[in-house]
């Protein structure tokens, strides 16, 4: 699960990940899309886990941002106060 105060931020971050994945797809970057979608499909599972997986969720976003800087927006959305 994600801390209740971070659930809205988690959804906003997931939205950013999916929007950027679509951008990669339109750009023909197939391998990148597959990598991003691997993370995107894992994020909801972290949200549903009965254990607190807030740090793991953020770690996945940071991993994307390290590989592709444009994903920093997902980290920013997650870290923001929504």
DOSERO-185164 format. One line per field, with one value per residue: residue in one letter; chain; x, y, z of N, C-alpha, C, O, CB in turn. Coordinates in steps of 0.05 Angstrom, whole numbers, plus 5000, padded with zeros to 4 digits. Atoms other than C-alpha are relative to their C-alpha. Glycine has a CB too. Example, Ala and Ser with C-alpha at 12.3 -4.5 7.8 and 13.67 -1.06 7.14 Angstrom:
res <- A;S;
chain <- A;A;
n.x <- 5018;4984;
n.y <- 4976;4976;
n.z <- 5000;4999;
ca.x <- 5246;5273;
ca.y <- 4910;4979;
ca.z <- 5156;5143;
c.x <- 5018;4985;
c.y <- 5024;5022;
c.z <- 5000;5014;
o.x <- 5039;4995;
o.y <- 5024;5044;
o.z <- 5013;5018;
cb.x <- 4980;5009;
cb.y <- 5001;5009;
cb.z <- 5025;4971;
end
This chain:
res <- X;X;X;X;X;X;X;X;X;X;X;X;X;X;X;X;X;X;X;X;X;X;X;X;X;X;X;X;X;X;X;X;X;X;X;X;X;X;X;X;X;X;X;X;X;X;X;X;X;X;X;X;X;X;X;X;X;X;X;X;X;X;X;X;X;X;X;X;X;X;X;X;X;X;X;X;X;X;X;X;X;X;
chain <- A;A;A;A;A;A;A;A;A;A;A;A;A;A;A;A;A;A;A;A;A;A;A;A;A;A;A;A;A;A;A;A;A;A;A;A;A;A;A;A;A;A;A;A;A;A;A;A;A;A;A;A;A;A;A;A;A;A;A;A;A;A;A;A;A;A;A;A;A;A;A;A;A;A;A;A;A;A;A;A;A;A;
n.x <- 5017;4987;5011;5025;4995;4986;5015;5007;4975;4992;5016;4990;4974;5006;5009;4977;4986;5015;4999;4973;4998;5014;4982;4979;5012;5003;4973;4989;4980;5013;4987;5005;5028;5002;4988;5017;5024;4993;5002;5027;5018;4992;5008;5026;4997;4989;5021;5019;4987;5009;4977;4993;4981;4997;4971;4995;5013;4984;4976;5005;5001;4973;4986;5008;4988;4971;4996;5011;5005;5027;5017;4998;5027;5014;4990;5010;5028;5002;4990;5016;5022;5025;
n.y <- 4976;4974;4984;4987;4972;5000;5014;4982;4995;5024;5001;4979;5009;5021;4986;4988;5022;5010;4979;5001;5025;4995;4983;5017;5017;4984;4995;5025;5010;5024;5012;4982;5003;5026;4996;4983;5015;5019;4986;4991;5022;5007;4979;5005;5023;4989;4986;5019;5018;4994;4988;4973;5001;4973;4996;5015;4986;4977;5011;5007;4975;4989;5016;4990;4973;5003;5010;4980;4976;4989;5013;4986;4989;5020;4998;4975;5003;5017;4986;4976;5002;4997;
n.z <- 5000;4999;4978;5008;5008;5025;5020;5023;5013;5014;5025;5017;5010;5020;5024;5014;5012;5023;5021;5012;5015;5025;5015;5011;5021;5024;5011;5011;4981;4990;4977;4978;4992;4986;4973;4984;4993;4979;4975;4997;4991;4973;4981;4987;4982;4976;4987;4989;4980;4973;4986;5009;5022;5009;5008;5025;5021;5006;5011;5028;5014;5001;5020;5027;5003;5005;5027;5018;4983;5003;4980;4975;4994;4985;4972;4989;4993;4977;4976;4995;4981;5015;
ca.x <- 5000;5018;5011;4941;4968;5008;4954;4932;5004;5017;4961;4987;5056;5028;4992;5057;5091;5037;5036;5111;5107;5057;5105;5160;5112;5096;5170;5181;5223;5197;5249;5240;5165;5172;5218;5172;5111;5147;5151;5081;5049;5086;5065;4991;5013;5054;4993;4951;5001;4979;5049;5073;5107;5111;5188;5188;5139;5182;5244;5213;5198;5269;5296;5257;5282;5354;5347;5306;5307;5239;5209;5231;5161;5133;5178;5158;5085;5095;5135;5088;5033;4968;
ca.y <- 5000;5072;5118;5147;5218;5197;5159;5218;5235;5163;5166;5232;5202;5140;5186;5222;5155;5133;5200;5197;5124;5145;5200;5148;5104;5161;5173;5101;5085;5014;4987;5048;5040;4967;4987;5042;4997;4945;4996;5023;4955;4944;5010;4992;4926;4966;5008;4947;4909;4903;4924;4996;5001;5077;5078;5023;5062;5124;5082;5057;5129;5151;5093;5118;5189;5166;5130;5184;5253;5272;5224;5270;5300;5234;5239;5311;5294;5238;5282;5341;5357;5345;
ca.z <- 5000;4995;5055;5053;5048;4986;4948;4906;4891;4871;4820;4793;4786;4751;4703;4687;4674;4626;4589;4579;4557;4504;4482;4474;4433;4386;4378;4358;4419;4428;4476;4520;4520;4542;4600;4623;4619;4661;4716;4703;4711;4777;4809;4820;4852;4902;4916;4931;4974;5046;5070;5066;4999;4995;4992;4939;4897;4900;4885;4820;4799;4816;4774;4714;4725;4729;4663;4629;4662;4635;4686;4742;4736;4763;4824;4833;4831;4881;4928;4921;4970;4933;
c.x <- 5017;4988;4976;5004;5015;4985;4994;5025;5009;4985;5009;5027;4996;4990;5023;5016;4987;5000;5027;5005;4987;5017;5023;4989;4997;5026;5013;5021;4989;5013;4996;4972;4996;5011;4982;4975;5005;4997;4970;4981;5005;4989;4972;5002;5012;4978;4980;5011;4991;5022;5004;5022;5006;5029;5006;4988;5017;5026;4997;4999;5028;5017;4994;5014;5030;5006;4992;4992;4972;4980;5003;4973;4983;5009;4990;4971;4996;5008;4984;4978;4974;4977;
c.y <- 5025;5015;5015;5028;5002;4987;5017;5007;4976;4998;5021;4992;4978;5012;5012;4978;4991;5021;5000;4975;5003;5018;4984;4983;5016;5007;4976;4987;4975;4987;5017;4997;4974;5003;5017;4985;4978;5012;5008;4978;4991;5020;4995;4976;5009;5015;4982;4981;5008;5013;5029;4999;5028;5005;4985;5013;5023;4990;4993;5026;5012;4985;5009;5027;4999;4991;5020;5024;5012;4988;5012;5012;4980;5000;5025;4999;4982;5014;5024;4996;5006;4997;
c.z <- 5000;5023;4990;4990;4973;4977;4976;4984;4984;4974;4981;4988;4979;4974;4984;4986;4974;4977;4986;4984;4973;4982;4988;4977;4974;4987;4989;5018;5014;5024;5025;5011;5017;5028;5018;5008;5020;5027;5005;5009;5028;5020;5013;5020;5027;5016;5014;5021;5028;5018;4989;4979;4988;4990;4974;4976;4990;4986;4970;4983;4996;4979;4972;4995;4996;4972;4979;5017;4998;5020;5028;5008;5016;5029;5013;5008;5024;5025;5007;5021;4985;5018;
o.x <- 5041;4964;4975;4991;5016;4995;4997;5024;5020;4997;5010;5032;5010;4997;5024;5026;5000;5002;5028;5018;4997;5018;5030;5002;5003;5028;5036;5036;4982;4999;4992;4967;4983;5000;4979;4966;4987;4986;4960;4962;4988;4983;4970;4987;5004;4978;4968;4996;4987;5016;4997;5044;5014;5032;5021;5000;5022;5036;5015;5009;5035;5033;5012;5024;5041;5026;5005;4971;4963;4959;4989;4967;4967;4992;4982;4963;4979;4996;4985;4972;4967;4954;
o.y <- 5024;5013;5025;5037;5023;4986;5009;5008;4980;4990;5016;4997;4978;5003;5009;4982;4986;5013;5002;4975;4994;5014;4988;4980;5006;5011;4977;4970;4975;4980;5006;4997;4974;4993;5010;4987;4971;5000;5005;4983;4980;5012;4997;4976;4999;5014;4989;4968;5032;5026;5035;4992;5031;5017;4995;5014;5026;5003;4997;5026;5022;4996;5010;5031;5016;5000;5024;5023;5024;4999;5004;5016;4988;4998;5025;5009;4988;5012;5033;4973;5029;4999;
o.z <- 5006;5028;4968;4972;4962;4955;4953;4960;4962;4953;4956;4964;4959;4952;4960;4963;4954;4954;4962;4964;4952;4958;4965;4957;4953;4963;4980;5008;5038;5043;5047;5035;5037;5047;5041;5031;5035;5046;5027;5025;5041;5043;5037;5040;5048;5041;5035;5035;5034;5037;4967;4985;4965;4968;4957;4954;4966;4967;4954;4961;4975;4965;4955;4973;4982;4960;4959;5031;5017;5025;5047;5032;5033;5047;5036;5029;5041;5046;5030;5028;4980;5010;
cb.x <- 4981;4997;5022;4980;5016;5027;4975;4987;5022;4995;4970;5002;5018;4980;4980;5018;5003;4971;4994;5021;4987;4972;5011;5011;4973;4985;5017;5012;5009;4999;5030;5006;4981;5014;5028;4993;4987;5029;5018;4990;5003;5030;4999;4979;5018;5023;4985;4988;5031;4991;5025;5008;4990;4993;5018;4989;4972;5007;5010;4973;4982;5013;4993;4970;4993;5012;4985;4975;5020;4989;5006;5021;4985;5003;5031;5005;4984;5017;5029;4988;5004;4998;
cb.y <- 5000;5016;5020;4999;5014;4986;4988;5026;5008;4975;5003;5027;4989;4980;5023;5015;4976;4994;5028;5003;4977;5014;5022;4981;4989;5026;5012;5006;5021;4979;4998;5029;4999;4978;5013;5026;4989;4989;5025;5012;4976;4998;5027;4994;4979;5019;5018;4983;5002;4974;4983;5019;4982;5019;4991;4971;5010;5016;4976;4985;5020;4999;4971;5002;5017;4980;4974;4989;5021;4996;4970;5022;5007;4972;4999;5023;4987;4974;5008;5010;5020;4978;
cb.z <- 5024;4972;5011;5022;5022;5003;5011;5011;5021;5018;5006;5016;5023;5012;5008;5020;5020;5007;5013;5022;5015;5005;5018;5022;5010;5007;5022;4973;5021;4978;4995;4993;4975;4985;4997;4984;4975;4996;5000;4974;4981;5002;4986;4979;4987;4994;4980;4977;4998;5014;4998;5024;4977;5022;5023;5004;5009;5025;5016;4998;5014;5028;5004;4997;5024;5021;4996;4984;4993;4972;5002;4999;4974;4988;5000;4980;4976;4996;4995;4974;5024;4977;
end
